[in-house]
Amino acid sequence: MDINKLINIARSVPKEKLKTDAGLREVIRDISRQAGKNLSSREIDMYTETFRKMSRTESVGSLMNKLSKKGVKDSDLDKIKKRFKK
């Protein structure tokens, strides 16, 4: 999936939905469908827990560093930074 499409999907998520587990599950389910994936309830619960954990312990810088280590190109990381600064 194109990095710009992912950024647009992330920006379209209402912040209110990220405050509750039910809302977060709905967001994860919708995004997975947009990506052509059909997740089980267990997988959605796992991603929900992972998101909650990361939201408490990670910063933007540490997440960008992890993306870099996972092989995301520097040009894509720059695009992400620019898009979120707007």
N, C-alpha and C positions, 0 to 999 in steps of 0.2 A: 504494500500500500504506500502511496506517495506521502512524503512527510508533510506536505502542505495540506493534504486531505486530513491527516491525523490532527494537525493543529486546528483546522476548522472544526473538526468534530469536538475536540477538547474545549474550544472556545464556546461552542453552542450549548454546552452542558450548563443548566441553571445551577448556580452555587448552592441554592437551597436544597437541591437533591443530594448534595454531598454531605449534608449534615446528619442524615439518618441512614441507618443500615438499609432500610427498605428502599429509600431513594437511590442509594448507591448501587444496590442490586439491580434496580431498574435501569440505571445508566449503563452498568456493565453488560446487562442483557441486550440493550439497544445497540451498544457499540459493537458487541460481538456479532450481532445480526448484520450490521452494516459491513462488517469485515467478512461476512460469509461463513461465520462459525455458529454452531449451535451448542451452547454450553449446558452442561447438566447443572442441577441445583447445587450439587456438591462443589463443582468447579466455580460457580458464581460465589458461593460462600467463601471458598478459598481466596479468590481474588478480592472479595470484600475485606476479609481479614488482613490480607497483604496491604491493601490500600490504607486501611486504618493504621496499621503499624508504621507504614512509611510516612503517613501524614504527621505522626507524632515524633518520629526520629530523624527524618531527612530534611535537608535544605535544598534549595534550587541548585546550588553549586555542587552538592554531593550527587544529586540526580544527574546533572549534566556530565559529571565525571564518570558515573556508572555507564551512561549511554556511550561515552567515548570508549570506555574499556570493552563494551560489548560490540564495538566495531562500527558505530555510527560515524559517518564521515564528518570531518570538521566543517565542511561547507553546510551540511545539514544542521549541525549544532548551531552554526551562525544564523541560519534561517530561523531556527526555533527562538533564539535569543532576540532577534529583530522583531519577529511576529508578536512576541509577548511584551515587548517594550512599547508597542503602539498604543 
